[in-house]
Amino acid sequence: MIKSEMIEKLAAENTHLTHAEVERLVNVILGKMTDALSEGGRVELRGFGAFSVRSRPARQGRNPRTGETVDVPAKAVPFFKSGKELRERLNASGDA
């Protein structure tokens, strides 16, 4: 599901809100989550999972085309750990 599909479904389920209001709410929520993560915080949605930031150290990489060694700088990357309820719902069918 992409963001526009989620907005469409939420707007259809909440007919008392306009499409523009639902879109604004989704953008505000995602913006606040992004702000919290960019400040080094953690975002936890009970039953769904937790988003956090992990640091990757600088390293030596290799250009696959030329084989030349390149310096890859240190960076921060988002990390998601699923919640217990989400894992249970995903594995309820027994198809795992």
Secondary structure by P-SEA (a helix, b strand, c coil): ccaaaaaaaaaaacccccaaaaaaaaaaaaaaaaaaaaacbbbbcccccccbbbbbcbbbbbcccccbbbbbccbbbbbbbbcaaaaaaaaccccc
